[in-house]
């Protein structure tokens, strides 16, 4: 994951696999955060700040997430957390399936982020940092995606895009 603001600008410029894409500053004051969204076909990737990233497939199902250096991936409708454990001689990738309660909490938190984003976009409480390509209507498309999502977020059967 990117660790400073310059990496966000690079993501806007260099994430050519995501088109259209947009970067915004959402909210004001201490509540403001950098937000990036990009589409790959009908699939969507959302970046809330530096360490909160969600990837959805073309059906709007959660397929991957990165939360505070932990990779989460969908496997058969469940979420598997993968984290790096370092020892003096090696780095291991340790996986564990999230419990039903943990997955529910994660999805509830995601819904809160999506609701806050939707409200900010509806209120115009954001500043456009950049859009690629210019004039693509990506914000309107994002608003439509948020409206169509409904209240329930499903976990995909695979971490793949489609």
Order of alpha helices (4+ residues) and beta strands (2+ residues): alpha-beta-beta-beta-beta-beta-beta-beta-beta-alpha-beta-alpha
